[in-house]
Amino acid sequence: MKQTYPISDFDVIYISYDEPNAEKNWADLLSKCPWAKRVHGVKGFDAAHNKAGEVSETHRLVTVDGDNTVRKDFFKQTIEIDEEEQKDYVFSWCGHNVVNSLAYGNGGLKLWPKHIIENMNSHENDVSEDGAHSVDFCWMHTYFQMADTFSDVVVNANPEQAYRAGFREGVKMSLDRGILPAKNRFLQQNHIKNMQRLSIWCSVGMDIENGDWAILGAREAVCLTNLDSWNHTNIADYDFMQKFVGEKLDKYNTSEKRRQRTKHLGDRLRNELHFRIADMNADTSIWFKSVYQNPHRYGVMITESEADRKR
């Protein structure tokens, strides 16, 4: 039976760890949603989300990532849910990325069933034989992307955050439902929308502070994952990634070093992987953002395969 719920009926849980803009975003959230609760400093994706489910007192809960600023209109929305057929569904709204203007599920607001988030086993607790759930949770749950964008994903507060965000998406979007395709199947096996978004991550953002770090991170991830046999499940290991990213920050600590490295990686992606990306400057990044339109959503809830059938 379908029921309509105001978003304000659900607990809102803000999950933060080491984001440089976490306190600013938390204060902003409280100004719009005084009933919000916070889970802070819990190490590991699963552990933090399990804790969010534990502190929630409602049967579903909204999670807000620490790098998110939520738009005020979100708390005026309603959602229709069939509590029988959709009891296990995770609903996700688009998040607008401030670096490259992409708007999709990455970093966006999520509405979880309490029983799902309390028992999540992905990322550091992945029990799948092929490691498909160690990088992203959306392949292990019934996951639906909502049509609207209700938050801004601010991943450029410092170089570390920007590089890590680009690198993580570079790895995730190199995978087909969590599995790494063979090198010669990279373009054919991955979904076209993922390839388009990945190309944008690798190309756009020179007009914004620390945008060059995000582009560098994305390109480096695609090269390492697809060309250099790097273990992509490393991105679920927080301690490993802290050291890895720290080394990159030291190595490419000038804009000229980052420019040279980014160009080298771009040449490898074009020549060895036949992946189309662009070397854009600030002006062309601004131009791209002014003309690019994120893919249209077909209705309130839809899967990628359903979208393809409607084309």
Secondary structure, DSSP 8 states (H G I E B T S, - for coil): -EEEEEGGGSEEEEEESS-TTHHHHHHHHHHH-TT-EEEES--SHHHHHHHHHHH--SSEEEEEETTEEE-GGGGG-EEEEETTTTTTEEEEEEEEETTT--EESTT--EEEEHHHHTT---GGG---TT-TTSS-STTTSEEEEEEEEEEEE---SSHHHHHHHHHHHHHHTTSBTTB---GGGHHHHS-HHHHHHHHHHTT--TTSTTHHHHHHHHHHHHHHHHHS---GGGGG-HHHHHHHHHHHHHHT-SHHHHHHHHHHHHHHHHHHS--------HHHHHHHHHH-------SSSB-HHHHHHH-
